[in-house]
């Protein structure tokens, strides 16, 4: 296959993964690969990235696809039936050391004779010394030995990864390494040193894991072909991950994506506020500028308008299914709280509690979220969502605080477990406040099915918005402030 | 266009000579930008050496660095060119009687009366230049359009004068702190380079080159502690420039071996938020 064919397949796959690759960027990439030999994988990769990926959050998706399409192709990447000479040499040396250490006259043959424990032992040694070549060789070997990969078997890479790592007992590796390190050290390590050592080992273990993963992918690609493999590896971009179904890893990437996003939002809102419309004439500045026209006020100056900032009340359902969504919305709102004159937040399941104090300025937002989850008093009877009761209590306790400047945000899927709706509260809120909006993390097609009564609540609000991912949430918040 | 670089390694070595330690990504993109004649859009956290990259490339090529600092309200009279009104006025008044009107008109809209601003200057310069458009995310999205012609065609159109085309293709760097999404049109015209915090080895090497007389041991410790701190969930992670400040401070204090107490006492150089400092101090000294 020529480079050109590979490239077009590669770009189609990038687009399928959601990266916006325009035609000119495509052409640029074609130009770029002329300058850089494909044999130099690293340089080639960066050349492609520079022309095709224009946002850092897309880097991961790009890297995965690149690996499948390029890193694993070509003769030098064929699955070695035997190890290369250099690797074999390494093995022999390592084994000899091993045997001397054990004092046992082992069979001395190929590495197949090693037990999993012995391989784990060697891995530990390699991790201890940070021996890159050895780690790589071990990654290959352990995949071959433990993953149990068979051609054509319809199992994903995660399964093989799990099998490989379980055999190596990688979960306990860190503790073991720390212990061994403590034994070796001449004197007692200080806490700081210990901490640094731990971070070092963690990063080495992570590196080893990646080696194993790459090896598994390499074998899978050889078995199934790049197109099929890229399809199974396709993951949503961080801004498209659904709040309700995000796994732990996706949560991390979401959290990372949230930070630059809040900065952008805050800058944008501040700018919007300043440039929204012209303020009244600034007499002083006008006279000052008229001096350069000989006293003729040719260039009138205006004051910046200072429209009042909205007051915000966030009322969020934090029961299991929608907790992640509530968490992200609260984080986002508090990250840009400078754009509001006042933010108050309430959380509920079947009881309701005010959590504004947890977010008092200068507190770490993740800490505050943690406190919301652990300390807020939100359970009234059984800990199943009861919107009706929560709203009634809200109205009774805090309803008087709603004034014509207040915007109220209601977050939740409106799955009320067939309790009474008490939608009159929403109607009253709307009468007294400025706006009432409902944000629903469920896809629109699920609304009003089963016990969801978002339609009933929604009829009294100024709008119900679908907020399944960061992209939608961002668009809404921008509109709000 | 002549090729100023032979290979990626050439770029890397050249940058190293002017004390800028690049990695594969940085050197590769700089090389490519020169070959394709495209601008580079450099993005990344503050204090990772985005602006320094442009400066170093200029130094390496022995080229003049022309810098356009962006800010809100930047317009074409500050970025591209402006007519020198006062001089034009003087010209008209100087010989009121002698010339016919059309002659005067031709005369006052000539290059003599043009004030060049950074962008025009960069392309009209006969010598090689490096153009740095700093913090491009600060200008309004409408102003961005000003840049498009020069970035893709390397030319500036002046209605009264015609089009001025570049005598040589300058290397162009745009930096962005990502406070807003740049327009698609701008991104499309550039090569994209994200400079992240360096990994431990590179950070150590940076400390060693930038802080004279520092010992291997201390640089290693610094790099490792900074890596650990960056892994925490902080408001603002320490940048490379802050790492360097910290290294210099430790040198001044005559510290050879950092212990937990000293690290804690000097944390405020690395971190700028009280909550971050408290958190890092706690993580570094107590728990495991």
Contacts between the chains, C-beta under 8 A, distances in Angstrom:
chain1	res1	chain2	res2	distance
A	20	B	184	7.8
A	22	B	184	7.6
A	22	B	188	5.8
A	24	B	188	5.6
A	25	B	188	6.2
A	28	B	36	7.0
A	28	B	38	7.2
A	28	B	191	7.8
A	31	B	36	5.7
A	32	B	32	5.6
A	32	B	36	6.5
A	35	B	31	7.7
A	35	B	32	6.2
A	35	B	35	4.7
A	35	B	36	7.2
A	36	B	8	7.6
A	36	B	28	7.4
A	36	B	32	7.0
A	40	B	8	7.6
A	42	B	24	4.7
A	42	B	28	7.5
A	43	B	8	5.2
A	43	B	24	6.5
A	43	B	28	4.8
A	46	B	24	6.0
A	46	B	25	4.6
A	46	B	28	3.9
A	46	B	29	6.2
A	47	B	28	6.0
A	47	B	29	7.7
A	47	B	32	5.4
A	49	B	25	7.6
A	49	B	192	7.4
A	50	B	28	7.3
A	50	B	29	4.6
A	50	B	32	6.1
A	50	B	33	8.0
A	50	B	40	7.8
A	50	B	191	4.2
A	50	B	192	5.6
A	50	B	193	6.1
A	51	B	32	7.9
A	51	B	191	6.2
A	51	B	192	7.8
A	53	B	192	6.2
A	54	B	41	7.7
A	54	B	187	4.4
A	54	B	188	7.7
A	54	B	190	8.0
A	54	B	192	4.6
A	55	B	192	7.9
A	56	B	43	6.6
A	56	B	44	7.8
A	56	B	194	4.5
A	56	B	196	7.9
A	59	B	194	6.9
A	190	B	259	6.3
A	190	B	260	6.1
A	191	B	260	5.9
A	191	B	284	7.9
A	191	B	285	5.9
A	191	B	286	6.9
A	191	B	288	7.3
A	192	B	225	7.7
A	192	B	258	7.5
A	192	B	259	6.4
A	192	B	260	4.1
A	192	B	263	6.4
A	192	B	284	5.8
A	192	B	285	6.8
A	194	B	288	6.4
A	195	B	228	6.4
A	195	B	283	7.5
A	195	B	284	6.2
A	195	B	288	6.8
A	196	B	221	7.7
A	196	B	224	4.8
A	196	B	225	6.6
A	196	B	228	6.1
A	198	B	288	7.0
A	199	B	224	7.2
A	199	B	227	6.5
A	199	B	228	4.7
A	199	B	231	6.8
A	200	B	224	6.9
A	203	B	200	7.9
A	203	B	227	7.9
A	260	B	178	5.6
A	263	B	178	7.4
A	263	B	179	5.9
A	264	B	178	7.0
A	264	B	179	6.1
A	264	B	180	5.3
A	264	B	181	6.6
A	267	B	179	4.3
A	267	B	180	5.7
A	268	B	180	5.8
A	271	B	72	7.6
A	271	B	140	7.7
A	362	B	274	6.9
A	362	B	275	6.0
A	363	B	275	7.1
A	364	B	233	7.7
A	364	B	235	7.7
A	364	B	275	5.3
A	364	B	279	7.0
A	366	B	233	5.9
